[in-house]
Amino acid sequence: MTTGSVSPRRADTRRNHERILAVAAESLTRSAELSFNAIAKQAEVGVGTVYRHFPTPEALILAVYQREVRHLVDVVPRLLVAHPPEVAFRVWTTGHLAHYLMTKRGLADALRVETSVRGELPASAYHAMVGAVSTLLTANADAGTARDDLNPETVLLGLAGLLYLNPGQDWREQTDALLDLLWCGMGKT
């Protein structure tokens, strides 16, 4: 094997890990309950493989959460390339953050149970979200569309209002209204 190459077994392990996470994420869109047997079947792996990667349901729930946060963070640079900064902020908030919250209700419920039992969510996920908001705010400040003294943690707290959206109603309209309100405080006057 040459330096830097990955053995087929390791590549297979990574693929299994990702398939398990993808199936679990999909399962958590419907319910906070996880069935390792159902996940193994859908991911086309043995149930022992699921347990080797995630020894407890809590470990799997937290791994899904961290994966989903990583997706929310990783999309920010692409949005800033594709859109002006203010539009990128709005697309990220409505098309990614609010959409995530509306489609991952089971994950949110599972996390609530998990954090009430074991404590808080991993700090790394929070810091990653603060970093994503900071990147968006910096781009907007540089473009002159937002104040340059905004604290990303404060803006993230404002965006926490998205947690109260009702997926049975027009959550996109509610998101736009919340964004308009936030933007009044964030914009240059």
Number of C-alpha atoms within 10 A of each C-alpha: 6 6 5 6 8 11 11 9 9 10 12 12 14 13 13 20 18 15 19 26 24 18 18 25 23 17 20 22 18 13 15 18 15 19 12 21 15 14 23 21 14 15 21 13 16 15 16 13 16 23 16 11 17 19 12 12 17 18 14 21 24 19 17 22 22 18 17 19 18 15 13 18 21 13 14 21 13 10 18 20 10 11 13 14 24 21 14 23 23 20 17 22 20 21 14 17 19 24 17 19 20 21 15 22 18 21 28 21 16 22 19 15 14 18 15 11 10 9 10 11 16 12 8 11 17 15 12 17 18 20 16 23 24 18 19 24 25 20 20 23 20 13 13 14 19 23 18 16 10 16 14 19 16 12 18 16 11 14 18 12 12 21 13 11 18 13 14 7 9 10 18 17 12 17 22 14 12 15 19 13 12 14 16 11 13 21 16 12 8
